[in-house]
Structures are given as C-alpha cells and as structure tokens.
C-alpha cells in the first residue's frame, strides 16, 4: 500500500465513507488535472469538491465529470 492509498483509506474512514473505487479515483484525478491546466490551478480542488457534492446528491461520477470537462474551452482541454 502506498501513501496515497493509506491517506484515502484513512480519509474515507474518518468521514465514514466507503473506499473509493479505482475508477472513481482516476475520474477525480483526471478532472483535477484537466481543470488545473485548462482553467486555473485553484479551480481544480474546488471543482473536485463540486463533483463530490453532485455525486453525494446521486450523480454518477464519470457522467458528472464529463459535464464539467465540457466547460473547459476546447483549446485548453486534455484528451481523456
């Protein structure tokens, strides 16, 4: 287990949340990367927070992430 895995396991436990799946983890990391590079760096954690709020309200993580990624100007977005 690496430091990231340990941190996420501890954070999930502290917040009484189920462990993140590998797909959900990658979705958030990809979203944060593309927002940081395509918008502005401080937007990355805030956008990840908004994604979490949407998922908490029932949104499917990859679908919600795709909606957010479509907001990034085409010339700035990374291909995912």
MIZA-980691 format. One record per residue: residue number from 1; residue in three letters; x, y, z of N, C-alpha, C, CB in turn. Coordinates in steps of 0.02 Angstrom, whole numbers. Glycine has a CB too. Example, Ala and Ser with C-alpha at 12.3 -4.5 7.8 and 13.67 -1.06 7.14 Angstrom:
BEGIN
SITE   num   residuo      n_X      n_Y      n_Z     ca_X     ca_Y     ca_Z      c_X      c_Y      c_Z     cb_X     cb_Y     cb_Z
SITE     1       ALA      660     -284      390      615     -225      390      660     -165      390      565     -224      452
SITE     2       SER      642     -112      354      684      -53      357      645        2      394      704      -30      286
This chain:
BEGIN
SITE   num   residuo      n_X      n_Y      n_Z     ca_X     ca_Y     ca_Z      c_X      c_Y      c_Z     cb_X     cb_Y     cb_Z
SITE     1       UNK       43      -59        0        0        0        0       45       62        0      -49        0       62
SITE     2       UNK       28      111      -43       69      171      -46       38      227       -4       77      194     -119
SITE     3       UNK       71      283       -2       49      340       39      -20      364       18      100      397       35
SITE     4       UNK      -33      368      -47      -98      391      -70     -153      343      -47      -99      396     -147
SITE     5       UNK     -142      278      -55     -191      228      -33     -204      234       42     -167      158      -50
SITE     6       UNK     -151      242       80     -158      248      153     -197      311      171      -89      250      187
SITE     7       UNK     -181      366      138     -216      429      151     -290      422      135     -185      487      110
SITE     8       UNK     -306      397       76     -376      391       55     -414      343      100     -380      368      -17
SITE     9       UNK     -384      288      119     -417      242      165     -432      276      232     -375      179      176
SITE    10       UNK     -383      313      258     -393      348      321     -445      404      315     -328      378      344
SITE    11       UNK     -443      440      259     -492      494      249     -562      466      243     -474      535      186
SITE    12       UNK     -570      413      206     -636      382      199     -661      357      267     -634      323      148
SITE    13       UNK     -617      326      305     -637      302      371     -656      359      417     -580      261      402
SITE    14       UNK     -617      413      416     -631      471      459     -698      503      442     -576      523      453
SITE    15       UNK     -717      501      378     -780      532      356     -837      482      352     -770      566      289
SITE    16       UNK     -824      420      374     -874      367      372     -901      356      301     -932      383      420
SITE    17       UNK     -854      353      253     -870      343      182     -842      276      159     -843      401      139
SITE    18       UNK     -874      246      109     -845      185       81     -780      203       43     -895      150       33
SITE    19       UNK     -737      154       36     -674      165        0     -689      185      -73     -630      102        2
SITE    20       UNK     -645      227     -100     -651      247     -170     -633      190     -216     -607      309     -185
SITE    21       UNK     -671      181     -269     -651      131     -319     -594      161     -360     -712      110     -365
SITE    22       UNK     -556      118     -392     -503      141     -435     -529      186     -491     -465       83     -464
SITE    23       UNK     -587      170     -518     -616      210     -572     -636      279     -547     -678      174     -602
SITE    24       UNK     -666      283     -488     -686      348     -460     -624      390     -445     -728      339     -397
SITE    25       UNK     -573      359     -418     -511      394     -403     -481      424     -466     -460      347     -368
SITE    26       UNK     -478      384     -519     -449      408     -582     -491      463     -613     -440      351     -631
SITE    27       UNK     -557      458     -606     -602      509     -632     -587      576     -599     -676      490     -620
SITE    28       UNK     -580      576     -533     -566      638     -497     -497      665     -515     -571      627     -421
SITE    29       UNK     -448      622     -518     -380      644     -536     -377      673     -606     -330      587     -529
SITE    30       UNK     -411      641     -653     -412      667     -722     -448      734     -725     -446      616     -769
SITE    31       UNK     -503      740     -690     -540      803     -689     -497      858     -660     -605      795     -649
SITE    32       UNK     -466      845     -603     -423      896     -571     -366      917     -617     -396      870     -505
SITE    33       UNK     -335      869     -650     -280      885     -696     -304      930     -753     -249      821     -725
SITE    34       UNK     -359      911     -784     -383      949     -842     -407     1018     -822     -439      911     -876
SITE    35       UNK     -439     1024     -765     -461     1090     -742     -401     1133     -723     -509     1083     -681
SITE    36       UNK     -353     1104     -689     -293     1143     -670     -257     1170     -731     -246     1099     -628
SITE    37       UNK     -252     1130     -783     -216     1151     -843     -259     1192     -890     -189     1091     -879
SITE    38       UNK     -325     1179     -891     -368     1211     -939     -404     1273     -914     -418     1163     -963
SITE    39       UNK     -406     1282     -849     -441     1340     -820     -389     1379     -779     -502     1318     -775
SITE    40       UNK     -382     1361     -717     -332     1391     -672     -323     1342     -615     -354     1463     -647
SITE    41       UNK     -262     1336     -589     -247     1285     -538     -294     1284     -478     -177     1295     -514
SITE    42       UNK     -311     1342     -449     -355     1339     -391     -425     1312     -407     -362     1408     -361
SITE    43       UNK     -443     1311     -470     -509     1283     -488     -511     1207     -480     -527     1302     -560
SITE    44       UNK     -453     1174     -481     -452     1101     -478     -482     1073     -413     -381     1077     -485
SITE    45       UNK     -458     1093     -354     -488     1065     -293     -560     1087     -283     -447     1084     -232
SITE    46       UNK     -575     1148     -304     -644     1172     -296     -692     1134     -342     -648     1247     -310
SITE    47       UNK     -669     1119     -403     -710     1080     -449     -718     1009     -424     -679     1080     -520
SITE    48       UNK     -665      981     -396     -670      914     -367     -721      914     -309     -601      889     -342
SITE    49       UNK     -722      966     -270     -771      973     -216     -842      975     -245     -757     1036     -175
SITE    50       UNK     -851     1014     -299     -917     1018     -330     -938      950     -358     -917     1070     -386
SITE    51       UNK     -891      914     -387     -906      846     -411     -929      803     -353     -843      815     -445
SITE    52       UNK     -895      808     -296     -915      770     -237     -985      787     -213     -866      781     -181
SITE    53       UNK    -1002      851     -215    -1070      870     -197    -1121      840     -244    -1077      947     -197
SITE    54       UNK    -1106      842     -309    -1152      813     -358    -1160      738     -348    -1128      829     -429
SITE    55       UNK    -1105      704     -337    -1107      632     -326    -1146      616     -261    -1035      602     -322
SITE    56       UNK    -1135      657     -211    -1172      648     -148    -1247      656     -157    -1148      697      -97
SITE    57       UNK    -1267      693     -209    -1338      702     -224    -1363      651     -275    -1350      773     -251
SITE    58       UNK    -1320      603     -292    -1342      549     -334    -1315      546     -405    -1414      551     -338
SITE    59       UNK    -1274      595     -425    -1246      595     -492    -1195      539     -499    -1213      662     -508
SITE    60       UNK    -1190      512     -559    -1140      461     -575    -1074      498     -585    -1161      418     -638
SITE    61       UNK    -1020      478     -552     -957      516     -554     -930      530     -624     -905      480     -516
SITE    62       UNK     -926      480     -666     -897      492     -732     -941      536     -776     -886      426     -768
SITE    63       UNK    -1006      529     -769    -1052      571     -808    -1047      644     -785    -1125      546     -800
SITE    64       UNK    -1046      655     -719    -1041      723     -693     -974      754     -711    -1050      723     -616
SITE    65       UNK     -920      715     -708     -854      739     -728     -854      760     -801     -801      685     -715
SITE    66       UNK     -884      719     -843     -887      736     -915     -923      802     -927     -922      679     -954
SITE    67       UNK     -976      815     -889    -1012      879     -896     -966      937     -878    -1075      880     -851
SITE    68       UNK     -927      928     -825     -881      981     -804     -825      991     -854     -852      965     -735
SITE    69       UNK     -799      936     -881     -745      942     -930     -768      977     -993     -719      873     -947
SITE    70       UNK     -831      971    -1011     -856     1006    -1070     -857     1082    -1061     -927      981    -1086
SITE    71       UNK     -851     1105    -1000     -849     1177     -987     -781     1208    -1002     -867     1192     -915
SITE    72       UNK     -730     1167    -1006     -662     1191    -1020     -658     1207    -1094     -607     1138    -1000
SITE    73       UNK     -632     1266    -1112     -625     1283    -1183     -587     1227    -1220     -590     1351    -1192
SITE    74       UNK     -611     1210    -1279     -583     1155    -1319     -507     1160    -1328     -616     1151    -1387
SITE    75       UNK     -482     1220    -1337     -411     1229    -1348     -370     1215    -1285     -396     1299    -1373
SITE    76       UNK     -402     1214    -1227     -367     1204    -1164     -374     1133    -1137     -393     1252    -1113
SITE    77       UNK     -425     1096    -1157     -440     1031    -1128     -390      978    -1152     -511     1009    -1145
SITE    78       UNK     -372      933    -1106     -331      875    -1122     -378      821    -1148     -291      849    -1059
SITE    79       UNK     -356      779    -1190     -398      723    -1210     -396      672    -1153     -374      690    -1278
SITE    80       UNK     -454      645    -1137     -460      596    -1082     -471      527    -1108     -516      616    -1035
